[in-house]
Amino acid sequence: MTAEAVEEVQAEIEAGIAAIHDLIEQAENRIAGLEAAGVDVSELEAAVAKAETNVEFLEADASKGIHNTPYARAIIAATKAMLEEALD
C-alpha cells in the first residue's frame, strides 16, 4: 500500500470516528431532553454506551484502521447505523 493510500484510509477512518462522535452528541442531547420530559431513555443510553465502546476501540488502534481496514469500516458502519436507528 502506498503512503497516499494509507493516508486516504486513515482519513476515511478518522472521518467515520468523527461522524460517530457527532451522533453520540446528538443522542446525548436527545437523552437530556427526553429525561426532562420523563421519557424512558434506557435504549438510547445503551446505544450510546455501545457506540462509545466502539469508538474507544477504534481510537486505541494506533494504525488508524490500517492494520484491519475492513473491520474498522464494519465497526464504523454498524455503529453509525445503530445510533441513527436509536435516534429515529
Protein Blocks (a to p, Z undefined) as FASTA:
>chain_A
ZZklmmmmmmmmmmmmmmmmmmmmmmmmmmmmmmmnopafklmmmmmmmmmmmmmmmmmm
mnnomlmmmlmmmmmmmmmmmmmmmmZZ
